[in-house]
């Protein structure tokens, strides 16, 4: 009885805060002397994981992007680190999914040029819950408790002076809400893939960047997924508009503290058995209210996006509705479940392997792939041949084909050799053990990874020129009419390559999972995502991993001609499963990529890591 009374009293108290009330802390700000970027990055990327948080889609040093894109910046640091406690928030989303409107949320940092202080900041639980009009006492209590140890860690590890930006009410209309009706089929994947594709195209056409994607419905823990009983799908997008953010966070009169709201999070879910996609997002007008933006130019920018975002959704067929709490489903409610797909990939590969084609003889070997001036081509390009012919040609010249993987309409063939395996058996060098051929029928060509280019990048200080030259000569003798690709990098840049300052290098690998090598290998095999296994030594095995359907579509946006970056590889070595940082590896495969084009796949690096982690659970 007492518990029900307290719960009811809390609900009444919360409701009162949504109008005029005593001031509450809306944004917590930790002000630190000097430049603490390194300590901040280490805290967010390594230490908060101990509390159950994970970094969803980090975006470091946006100030560098501003400088490059617009020619100037008044910031020495502007970094968005969106974090989420996946396991603790899912049970709360099952009670009120509107909580996803600010989750993942931004634990961000900024430093103004000419000032000797760095600010680390985030929205408080009260502000998030009030702006989303969430009154459920359990959700409020547990969400507030979830953020408490995070603040304690920030205060302990980074120190600094604590201050707050307060608010006494929220604006009248804090969120935008939509429903999209669709014809429901037994398998939702086709609808979800189609909608997500059209959504991303529609927003990118209006100069928005898909800065984040988080699939809450995928479960990464050991227990049951709390969302499975109430939803058939649940994901969030993070949206960014560079011109908007530059004008809000930078320039004269700037308001970088508004970065706690960035990037904007839009959630989407389908209730169990429903034919409606529910869409919601906090309005940008909250930014102006919470941080006191009064400059008319910035107010106009905010109004523009608050108008334009609904227009885009309505143009896609969505209908704007009022925000309502999630209706609790009765116990035992029956609902249609998504039928499991029949796996045919293994059978298809078996059939392909049965086809026998004679290897071709090369009458006039090429002499390409070597340094031209100070540059080395990333790929060797030759005339088109069917995958079976490529496999036969490789086999006849001492290469071993490990896998043939479809990337859209293209085929990515992964192969190795005894020389490659021997070369890559050194610690942390296992990624150099394979080369790839991309077979592109539409473009009428094949594209082979250059062992000199990738050897210099992946072998680092262990690079040996003689062995690599022999591999390159063998490839030239395996295929007729090879030419250098237009994708090139300077030789001196390869060993220390990074896409731009602040981006990862070769050694900045992602640790996907840890444990005994045999256990890690058993997990990836059990996942059904392993495409090949290549033993390099008693301590090291390289595996190819199939990424999720949405993740693996990124070559279509930035260039299918370099799609042989897939399948992605993971090196299981001495108790760790590790992968090359996607921001490093994708850029290495796409050396001519521009920053603006790279930003169109801003969610992909994080999605690759998440897919790999999921495969090793």
Secondary structure as UniProt FT lines:
FT   HELIX           2..17
FT   STRAND          24..33
FT   HELIX           37..42
FT   HELIX           43..47
FT   HELIX           48..51
FT   STRAND          54..55
FT   HELIX           62..70
FT   STRAND          75..80
FT   STRAND          82..84
FT   HELIX           86..95
FT   HELIX           97..102
FT   STRAND          105..106
FT   STRAND          108..112
FT   TURN            113..114
FT   STRAND          117..123
FT   HELIX           125..131
FT   TURN            132..133
FT   HELIX           137..158
FT   STRAND          161..167
FT   STRAND          175..181
FT   HELIX           189..205
FT   TURN            206..207
FT   STRAND          209..215
FT   TURN            216..217
FT   TURN            226..230
FT   STRAND          231..240
FT   HELIX           242..249
FT   TURN            252..253
FT   HELIX           256..261
FT   STRAND          264..271
FT   TURN            272..273
FT   STRAND          276..282
FT   HELIX           285..291
FT   HELIX           296..315
FT   TURN            316..317
FT   STRAND          319..321
FT   TURN            331..332
FT   HELIX           345..354
FT   TURN            373..374
FT   STRAND          375..377
FT   STRAND          379..383
FT   HELIX           387..396
FT   TURN            397..398
FT   STRAND          400..407
FT   TURN            408..409
FT   STRAND          410..416
FT   HELIX           418..423
FT   TURN            424..425
FT   TURN            427..428
FT   HELIX           430..433
FT   STRAND          435..440
FT   TURN            441..444
FT   STRAND          445..449
FT   HELIX           451..459
FT   HELIX           460..462
FT   HELIX           465..476
FT   TURN            477..478
FT   TURN            480..481
FT   STRAND          483..484
FT   STRAND          488..490
FT   HELIX           491..494
FT   TURN            495..496
FT   TURN            501..502
FT   TURN            506..507
FT   STRAND          510..514
FT   HELIX           517..527
FT   STRAND          530..537
FT   TURN            538..539
FT   STRAND          540..545
FT   TURN            549..550
FT   HELIX           551..553
FT   HELIX           555..558
FT   HELIX           560..565
FT   STRAND          568..573
FT   TURN            574..575
FT   STRAND          576..579
FT   HELIX           582..589
FT   TURN            591..592
FT   HELIX           595..598
FT   HELIX           599..601
FT   TURN            602..603
FT   HELIX           604..615
//
